Amino acid sequence: MIDVQNLIKTYTTYERGHSFKEAVLSLFKRKTIEVQAVKGLTFHVEVGEIVGFLGPNGAGKSTTLKMLTGVLHPTSGDVRIMNFTPWKQRKKYVGNIGAVFGQKSQLLWDIPPIDAFYMNKAIYGIEDRTFQETLDQLTELLDVGRIIRKPTRQLSLGERMKCEFIMAMLHRPSVVFLDEPTIGLDVIAKEKIREFIKEMNKQGVTFILTTHDLEDVDQLARRVIVINHGEIVFDDSISALRNFLGAKKTVKLATEQPADWEAFDGVEVLKLESVHEAELELDTEKLPLKQFIQLMNERYTIHDMSINALPIERVIKELYAKSYA
């Protein structure tokens, strides 16, 4: 579906001094600086994948997405999406993709979303029957049948974002680019949006998801690409991402007898509540989980315990830190 080969984007900017003299001199001669925002990205996305595209601010995510959507021309490299080169065959290409940007609306403020939907119908040349079938399906999935005739300015943020998804999906795109699609939404609205993305994915739509809300990635993406300084630093499954720091677990433990939480090799205290209760990080390569439970129970008698995988936020934070080093 998506084939990216050695993608590079270099910007030329100018350096100007802060003093009056340097400002005047810059009118006649400016020092040019080349900034390489994207440095030779190569990756592939299969049909029907949901890929999390992550990175810290300034990593090159937005620049990459702009090249994938055809907004920017790369300095060099090649992109083939559904056999289109985005910036060369833009008119034909955009009829096959959709985009939802959490901070940029496609809706018109003073008119109802239904009018904006009909505007998109005309832009994309959607047939009447196809349009009505798609609109009915999407409004039912997102439960917005009662609100699409209200002026956009009267809608809540969650209602507007649902309508943004309808705008992006009306022409039945094969690939959809999502940039912070749940930003600012409450828990209920986020869950509704995530369920909608999953349902569309079941129907064969491929999604590229850029977000700082790692819960979105955890619940939606099967694969994660992490970039930093314009380069890929990780490209694998969610489970492989969790194993990036090794085979570690977080364990919340309560004991009947006072416990020495640091008595075992491979155990790190994350949060100490008391001598009877703590949150620990267990390295199961150093101390297998079964052995840890047996030792704790024999020495201190386990009263309550919960075991979880490392939070994805922790893994991403460590990954960013290593890629900065």
C-alpha positions in Angstrom: 0.0 0.0 0.0 2.8 2.5 1.0 6.4 2.2 -0.2 8.8 4.8 1.0 12.4 4.7 -0.2 15.3 6.9 1.1 13.0 9.9 1.7 15.0 13.2 2.3 13.7 16.7 2.9 16.2 19.6 3.4 15.1 23.2 4.1 17.2 26.2 3.5 17.0 28.9 6.1 19.0 32.0 6.9 20.9 33.2 9.9 20.5 36.8 11.0 22.3 38.4 13.9 20.5 40.1 16.7 22.3 43.5 16.6 21.3 46.4 14.4 24.5 46.2 12.4 24.1 42.5 11.7 20.5 43.1 10.7 21.5 45.7 8.1 24.3 43.6 6.8 21.9 40.7 6.3 19.9 42.8 3.8 22.9 42.5 1.5 24.4 39.1 2.4 22.8 36.4 4.4 24.3 33.3 5.8 22.4 30.2 4.6 21.9 27.2 6.8 20.6 23.9 5.5 18.4 21.9 7.9 17.8 18.3 7.1 14.3 17.6 8.5 14.0 14.1 7.1 17.1 11.9 6.6 16.6 9.0 4.3 13.5 7.3 5.7 12.6 3.9 4.3 9.6 1.9 5.3 6.7 -0.1 4.0 3.0 -0.3 5.1 0.8 -3.2 4.1 -2.9 -3.0 3.1 -5.1 -2.8 6.3 -2.4 -1.9 8.8 -2.8 0.7 11.5 0.7 2.2 12.0 1.6 4.5 14.8 4.0 7.1 13.6 5.6 8.6 16.7 8.4 11.0 17.6 9.1 14.0 19.8 8.4 17.5 18.6 10.8 18.5 15.8 11.5 14.8 14.9 10.2 15.2 11.3 6.8 13.6 11.7 4.8 16.4 10.2 7.2 17.0 7.3 7.0 13.3 6.5 3.2 13.3 6.5 3.1 16.4 4.3 5.3 14.5 1.7 3.1 11.4 2.0 0.0 13.4 1.4 1.6 15.3 -1.5 1.6 18.7 0.1 5.5 18.9 0.1 8.0 17.8 -2.5 10.9 15.9 -1.1 14.5 16.9 -1.8 15.2 13.3 -2.9 13.8 9.8 -2.5 10.7 8.1 -3.7 7.2 7.4 -2.4 4.6 5.1 -4.0 1.2 5.0 -2.4 -1.4 2.8 -4.3 1.0 3.2 -7.2 0.7 7.0 -7.1 3.6 9.4 -6.5 1.8 11.9 -4.2 3.3 15.2 -5.4 3.3 14.2 -9.1 -0.2 12.8 -9.5 -1.9 14.9 -6.8 -5.4 15.2 -8.3 -5.9 11.5 -8.9 -4.1 10.7 -5.6 -6.1 12.8 -3.2 -9.3 11.1 -4.3 -8.0 7.9 -2.7 -6.8 9.3 0.6 -8.3 11.0 3.6 -6.9 13.1 6.4 -8.0 14.2 9.9 -6.0 16.8 11.7 -7.0 17.4 15.3 -5.9 21.1 15.2 -7.2 22.0 11.6 -10.8 21.7 10.8 -12.4 20.9 7.4 -15.8 22.0 8.6 -17.2 25.5 8.0 -17.9 27.4 11.2 -21.2 29.0 10.3 -22.9 26.2 8.4 -24.1 22.7 9.5 -21.8 19.7 8.9 -24.4 18.2 6.5 -23.8 21.2 4.1 -20.1 20.6 4.3 -20.7 16.9 3.5 -22.6 17.9 0.3 -19.7 20.2 -0.6 -17.3 17.3 -0.4 -19.7 15.2 -2.4 -19.4 17.8 -5.2 -15.6 18.1 -4.8 -15.0 14.4 -5.1 -17.8 13.7 -7.6 -19.4 11.1 -5.4 -22.6 9.5 -6.9 -25.9 10.2 -5.2 -26.5 6.6 -4.1 -23.0 6.0 -2.9 -22.9 9.3 -1.0 -26.2 8.5 0.8 -25.2 5.0 1.7 -21.8 6.1 3.0 -23.3 9.0 4.9 -26.0 6.8 6.5 -23.4 4.3 7.6 -21.0 6.8 9.1 -23.6 8.8 10.9 -25.0 5.6 12.4 -21.5 4.4 13.5 -20.6 7.8 15.1 -24.2 8.4 16.4 -24.4 12.0 15.0 -27.6 11.8 13.0 -29.3 14.4 15.3 -26.4 17.0 15.3 -25.2 17.2 11.7 -27.9 19.8 10.9 -26.8 22.2 13.6 -24.3 25.0 12.8 -20.8 23.8 13.4 -20.1 26.6 16.0 -22.8 25.1 18.2 -21.2 21.6 18.4 -19.0 20.4 21.1 -15.4 19.4 20.4 -16.2 15.7 20.4 -19.2 16.2 18.1 -17.0 18.3 15.7 -14.3 15.6 15.6 -16.9 12.9 14.7 -18.0 15.1 11.8 -14.4 15.6 10.8 -14.1 11.9 10.4 -17.2 11.8 8.2 -15.7 14.5 6.0 -12.5 12.5 5.6 -14.3 9.2 4.9 -17.2 10.2 2.6 -15.3 9.4 -0.6 -14.3 6.0 0.8 -10.5 6.5 0.9 -8.1 3.5 1.0 -5.5 5.3 3.2 -6.3 7.8 6.0 -3.7 10.0 7.7 -4.5 10.9 11.3 -2.7 13.7 13.1 -3.7 14.0 16.8 -7.3 12.9 16.0 -8.4 12.7 19.7 -6.6 15.8 21.0 -8.7 17.6 23.7 -11.5 15.0 23.7 -13.0 13.5 26.8 -12.8 9.7 27.6 -16.2 8.9 26.1 -15.6 10.8 22.8 -12.1 9.2 22.5 -13.5 5.7 22.9 -16.2 6.4 20.2 -13.5 7.7 17.8 -11.3 4.7 18.5 -14.1 2.2 17.9 -14.9 4.0 14.6 -11.3 3.7 13.4 -11.3 0.0 14.3 -14.5 -0.6 12.4 -13.2 1.3 9.3 -10.0 -0.8 9.5 -12.0 -4.0 9.5 -13.4 -2.8 6.2 -9.9 -2.6 4.8 -8.9 1.1 5.4 -5.2 1.6 6.1 -4.4 4.2 8.8 -1.2 6.2 9.6 -1.6 7.6 13.1 0.5 10.4 14.5 -0.2 11.3 18.1 1.2 12.2 21.5 -1.6 10.3 23.2 0.0 7.0 23.6 -3.2 5.4 24.7 -4.4 5.8 21.1 -1.4 3.9 19.8 -1.7 1.2 22.5 -5.4 0.6 21.6 -5.2 1.0 17.8 -1.8 0.4 16.3 -0.4 -3.1 15.6 2.9 -1.6 14.5 4.9 1.5 15.6 7.4 3.5 13.7 9.4 6.0 15.9 11.5 8.7 14.3 13.9 11.2 15.9 16.1 13.8 14.2 14.5 12.7 10.9 15.7 9.1 11.2 13.8 5.9 12.1 14.9 4.7 15.5 12.3 1.9 15.9 10.0 0.0 13.5 8.3 -3.1 14.9 5.2 -4.4 16.6 3.7 -3.0 19.9 4.8 -6.1 21.7 8.4 -5.7 20.5 8.2 -2.0 21.6 7.2 -3.1 25.1 10.2 -5.6 25.1 12.6 -2.8 24.1 13.7 -2.4 27.7 13.9 -6.2 28.2 11.4 -8.7 29.6 10.1 -6.4 32.4 6.8 -6.2 34.3 5.3 -3.8 36.8 4.1 -5.5 39.9 1.8 -3.9 42.6 2.2 -6.0 45.7 0.8 -6.0 49.2 2.2 -8.4 51.9 1.1 -9.4 55.3 4.6 -9.2 56.9 6.9 -6.2 56.5 8.9 -6.7 53.3 12.4 -5.8 52.2 11.5 -4.7 48.7 15.1 -4.5 47.4 16.2 -7.9 48.7 16.1 -9.5 45.3 18.3 -9.0 42.2 16.2 -7.8 39.3 13.7 -5.9 41.4 13.5 -2.0 41.4 11.1 0.0 43.6 9.0 2.4 41.5 6.7 3.6 44.3 7.0 2.8 48.0 3.7 3.0 49.9 4.8 1.3 53.1 6.7 -1.7 54.3 3.6 -3.7 53.4 2.8 -2.2 50.0 4.9 -1.1 46.9 4.9 -0.9 43.1 7.9 -2.7 41.7 9.6 -3.2 38.3 10.6 -6.8 37.8 13.2 -7.9 35.3 12.1 -11.4 34.5 15.3 -12.2 32.7 17.1 -11.8 36.0 14.4 -13.2 38.3 11.6 -15.3 36.6 8.1 -14.2 37.6 7.2 -17.6 39.0 10.3 -17.6 41.2 9.7 -14.0 42.4 6.1 -14.9 43.4 7.3 -18.0 45.3 10.0 -16.1 47.2 7.8 -13.2 48.1 5.1 -15.5 49.4 7.4 -17.7 51.4 9.1 -14.7 53.1 6.4 -12.2 53.5 3.0 -13.9 52.6 1.3 -12.1 49.6 -2.0 -10.5 50.5 -2.7 -8.9 47.1 -0.9 -8.6 43.8 -1.4 -7.3 40.2 1.0 -7.8 37.3 1.1 -5.6 34.2 3.3 -5.0 31.1 5.4 -1.8 31.3 3.4 1.3 30.4 4.0 2.3 26.8 4.7 5.8 28.0 7.7 4.6 29.9 9.0 2.6 26.9 8.6 5.6 24.6 10.3 7.9 27.0 13.3 5.6 27.3 13.4 5.2 23.5 13.4 9.0 23.0 16.2 9.3 25.6 18.4 6.7 23.9 17.9 8.2 20.4 18.9 11.6 21.8 22.1 10.2 23.3 
